[in-house]
Amino acid sequence: MRLGITLRVLVIVGLALATGGCLRKEGGPPPPAVESVGVLPTASPTGGAPPPSTTPPAAEPLAATGVGPYAVGAKLATLKSAGALTKINESTGCPGWATAEGTGLYAGKVAVIFYQGAVNWIEVKSSELSTMDGAKVGMTLAVVKGIYGSKGTELTDGLGGKALSVHGKGGLGLFFRTKDGTVNVIEAGKSETLEFRFTDGEGC
């Protein structure tokens, strides 16, 4: 009986030693601890760069100083060399005066009038451009007057035509010409010039 018990004890001890040997050598260092590693973010196929914007650039709002590159005082030669003008006419019949039209975002929307080689005023006949306050071609004179309130002065040309002049800083302003009570042209430039042309004539 004692012999059987002794044999079973020896077998158990032997199995324990054999199992311990599988994990590490006798007297050797314990197995290294394995740290938990989270999921690392992967780079996008394009290297993480955002996709290019597909939104086309928008035209700037019209101000008393002009719009886009067509600012009052901008040089005819500079705009011409930059490719910002088309349909240039430097033989208007009025000494020192020239006309042209805009290009790019302003093609078919902006006419530019020059005097002595610099922008004197611009004209907008398209409803696609609006002023910084939201006024645009196609609005009624009453609506535009409501937008500008006391800043606007209504003028007549003596022939029944009406316009609204809105003065800005430095003698510049916006000038809204109308036809049958609706704005059909917006001019930006020197208020004195724009008003005189409307009330006293359209000559040179």
Phi, psi and omega in degrees: 000312179297325180296320180296317180298317181298319180296318180296321178296318180295320180297317180296316179297320180295319178296320180297318179293321180294320179294317178299328179290333178289330182279317179200156176291151181298126179083357182276173181288155178292157180297144182296146178285141180258118180279148178281126181249126179286175179283124181276143178292143180258146180288148178288160181302336181264013179079017177089355180286137179293150179294148180296145181291137178257004180281121181292149179297150181254150177290149179285155175290153181281134178234172179298334181276351181125204179208138180055225180284352186267065180270146177303127181099345179298143186279138177301315182298320181293314180294323179294314181293335179275358181073023183268003182231150173219164181052048181286130178232105179258011178236065185279349186092351177247115183307130177087350183260148176212155178229158177198175176235156181284167178233179177062233180297341185251009180297130180073006183239332187234129169252141185240130180246126183249149171224129182052040173082011180224153180297125178261316172201167176234158179234138177239124179241010182251140177282357180283344176250139178232163177282173180296341179261002175096001178282145180204168178301138181105342176282154175285157178300324180298320180293316180295320177299324178293327179292318187262344176056229184290349178287339184262145177238123180277136180234156174235154182261006180086353180242014181097351178285146180234151178211163178235126179253127180241110183280141175243208182272154174066025179081003179265157180193180175252144182227119184256110175271149183231161172219122182055039175081004181239138179294125178242347177213138172240126178249149177226127181166210181287118184303319182301317180292314183296319180290318181296317180299324182283317185273332186245356178133162185253024181288190183297000000 
